[in-house]
Amino acid sequence: MADTTGSAPQDEPRDEDAQTPETAQGASEQSADTSSAASTAGTAEGATASSAPAGDDGADAGADAATGETGETAADETSPDAEESGESSREDKLLDELQRLAAEYKNYRQRTEAQRERDHALAVGDAAKRLFPVFDDLDRAEQAGDLAEGSAFATIASKLRGVGEGLGLERFGAKGEPFDPNLHEAVLQQHSPDVHELVIGEVVQPGYRIGDTLLRAAKVVVLAPAE
């Protein structure tokens, strides 16, 4: 007779723990939906994270572009004035330089002309000085009455004096002229009640000059006012 008490009866699976095919399929679909939602959320967060810096960079780039355009506009607006001011300054400098050069050239010409006239007067004076002894002899002969009008000596004397005048030689020093120490050499001084200043009382030897160049001072006797 078989022993039926030695083996424990096996428990039958409970209805709540058992999964039916429909339940397993629902759980699988729920898990798939959860994974899809998580993936979508992750993608959205990544897009948001990547779009935020891009937005900042775009804003900065836009600001830089606006600033650059503003700077270029300001430069374009001020550039003509700056160029005009620079051109005006250069023109003023060139004008000042030209005026300075013109003044220097004018002064140079004046100095050169004055020096040329002095050199010419000295050169002519050196030649004319050789005639002074002849002129002095003619003066003495005239005072002695040896140069009567119409005589041969008078004609020769006139021609010689004409040569001196042609050279620009000027004779000075005459009785009654005011005494000038720059032109006259006083060989003697006398007092006279008839004068109120120093005047020439007698010409011992006439003076000669060419222009402003003195060749020989006149030797004279000076009359001074009486004390």
C-alpha positions in Angstrom: 0.0 0.0 0.0 1.5 3.2 -1.0 2.6 5.8 1.6 0.9 9.0 0.7 1.9 10.9 3.8 5.7 11.1 3.1 5.6 13.7 0.4 4.3 17.2 0.9 1.9 18.5 -1.5 3.3 21.2 -3.8 1.7 24.6 -3.5 -0.3 25.6 -6.5 0.8 29.0 -7.9 -1.3 31.9 -6.7 -3.4 33.7 -9.1 -1.9 37.2 -8.1 1.7 36.2 -8.7 1.1 34.6 -12.1 1.5 36.9 -15.2 -0.7 36.4 -18.1 0.5 37.2 -21.6 -1.6 40.3 -21.7 -0.1 41.6 -18.4 3.5 41.0 -19.7 2.8 42.9 -22.9 1.3 45.9 -21.0 4.4 46.0 -18.8 6.7 46.0 -21.8 4.7 48.8 -23.5 4.8 50.9 -20.2 8.6 50.4 -20.0 9.1 51.4 -23.6 7.0 54.6 -23.0 9.0 55.5 -20.0 12.3 55.1 -21.9 11.0 57.2 -24.8 9.9 59.9 -22.4 13.3 59.9 -20.7 15.1 60.1 -24.1 12.9 62.9 -25.2 13.5 64.8 -22.0 17.3 64.3 -22.3 17.2 65.5 -25.9 15.2 68.6 -24.9 17.7 69.4 -22.1 20.6 69.0 -24.4 19.0 71.3 -27.0 18.3 73.9 -24.3 21.8 73.7 -23.0 23.4 74.0 -26.4 21.0 76.8 -27.5 21.7 78.9 -24.4 25.4 79.6 -25.1 24.7 80.0 -28.8 22.1 82.6 -27.9 24.7 84.5 -25.7 27.3 84.2 -28.4 24.9 85.5 -31.0 23.9 88.4 -28.8 27.6 89.3 -28.2 28.3 89.0 -31.9 25.4 91.3 -32.7 26.6 93.8 -30.1 30.1 93.8 -31.6 28.7 94.2 -35.1 26.6 97.1 -34.0 29.5 98.7 -32.2 31.7 98.2 -35.3 29.1 99.8 -37.5 28.7 102.7 -35.1 32.5 103.2 -35.0 32.7 103.1 -38.8 29.8 105.5 -39.1 31.5 107.9 -36.7 34.8 107.6 -38.5 33.1 108.2 -41.8 31.4 111.3 -40.4 34.6 112.8 -38.8 37.0 111.7 -41.5 36.4 114.5 -44.0 36.8 117.2 -41.3 40.0 115.6 -40.1 41.4 115.4 -43.6 40.4 119.0 -44.3 42.1 120.1 -41.1 45.2 118.2 -42.0 45.3 119.7 -45.5 44.8 123.2 -44.1 47.6 122.8 -41.7 50.0 121.6 -44.4 49.0 124.5 -46.6 49.6 126.9 -43.8 53.1 125.5 -43.2 53.9 125.6 -46.9 52.7 129.2 -47.1 54.8 130.2 -44.1 57.8 128.5 -45.6 57.3 130.3 -49.0 56.9 133.6 -47.3 60.1 133.0 -45.2 62.0 132.1 -48.4 60.7 135.1 -50.2 61.8 137.4 -47.4 65.2 135.9 -47.2 65.6 136.2 -51.0 64.5 139.9 -50.9 67.0 140.6 -48.1 69.7 138.8 -50.0 69.0 140.8 -53.1 69.1 144.0 -51.1 72.4 143.1 -49.5 73.9 142.0 -52.8 72.8 145.2 -54.5 74.2 147.4 -51.8 77.4 145.5 -51.8 77.7 145.7 -55.5 77.2 149.5 -55.4 79.8 149.8 -52.7 82.3 147.7 -54.7 81.6 149.7 -57.8 82.1 153.0 -56.0 85.3 151.8 -54.5 86.6 150.6 -57.9 85.7 153.8 -59.6 87.0 155.7 -56.6 90.4 154.1 -56.9 90.7 155.3 -60.5 89.3 158.7 -59.6 91.8 159.2 -56.8 94.5 159.3 -59.4 92.9 162.5 -60.8 92.8 164.3 -57.5 96.2 165.9 -57.8 95.3 167.1 -61.3 92.0 168.6 -60.0 93.9 170.3 -57.2 96.4 171.9 -59.7 93.5 173.1 -61.8 91.9 174.7 -58.8 95.1 176.5 -57.9 95.6 177.6 -61.6 92.0 178.9 -61.6 92.6 180.9 -58.4 95.7 182.4 -59.9 93.8 183.4 -63.0 95.6 181.1 -65.4 92.4 179.5 -66.7 91.0 182.5 -68.5 87.7 181.7 -70.3 88.3 180.6 -73.8 91.9 179.7 -73.3 93.4 176.3 -74.2 94.0 175.5 -70.5 90.4 176.3 -69.6 89.2 173.9 -72.3 91.5 171.1 -71.0 90.4 171.8 -67.4 86.8 171.5 -68.4 87.3 168.2 -70.2 89.2 166.7 -67.2 86.5 167.7 -64.8 83.9 166.2 -67.1 85.7 162.9 -66.9 85.4 163.0 -63.2 81.7 163.7 -63.3 81.2 160.9 -65.8 82.7 158.5 -63.2 80.1 159.7 -60.7 82.6 161.8 -58.8 81.0 164.6 -56.7 82.9 167.5 -55.4 81.8 169.1 -52.1 83.0 171.7 -49.6 82.1 175.3 -50.1 82.5 178.5 -48.1 79.4 179.2 -45.8 78.3 175.5 -45.6 77.6 174.0 -42.1 80.5 172.1 -40.7 80.1 168.3 -40.8 82.8 166.4 -39.0 81.8 163.3 -41.1 82.7 165.1 -44.4 85.0 168.0 -43.4 88.4 168.0 -41.8 89.1 171.2 -39.8 92.6 172.4 -40.2 92.0 175.7 -38.4 89.2 177.1 -36.2 88.5 180.9 -35.8 85.9 182.7 -33.8 83.5 185.1 -35.6 80.7 187.3 -34.2 78.8 186.8 -37.5 78.1 183.1 -37.1 75.8 181.2 -34.6 77.1 177.8 -35.5 80.1 176.1 -36.9 80.5 176.9 -40.6 83.1 176.7 -43.2 85.1 179.9 -43.5 87.6 178.8 -46.2 88.2 175.7 -48.3 91.8 174.6 -48.3 91.2 171.4 -50.3 87.8 170.2 -51.7 86.4 166.8 -50.9 85.2 164.1 -53.2 82.7 161.3 -53.0 80.8 158.8 -55.2 77.3 158.3 -54.0 77.5 157.6 -50.2 81.2 156.5 -50.5 83.5 159.1 -49.2 86.8 159.2 -51.1 88.4 162.3 -49.6 87.3 164.6 -46.8 87.4 168.4 -47.5 90.0 170.3 -45.6 88.5 173.6 -44.3 88.9 176.5 -41.9 86.0 176.5 -39.4 84.3 179.6 -38.1 82.9 179.3 -34.6 80.5 181.6 -32.7 82.3 184.3 -30.5 82.4 183.5 -26.8 
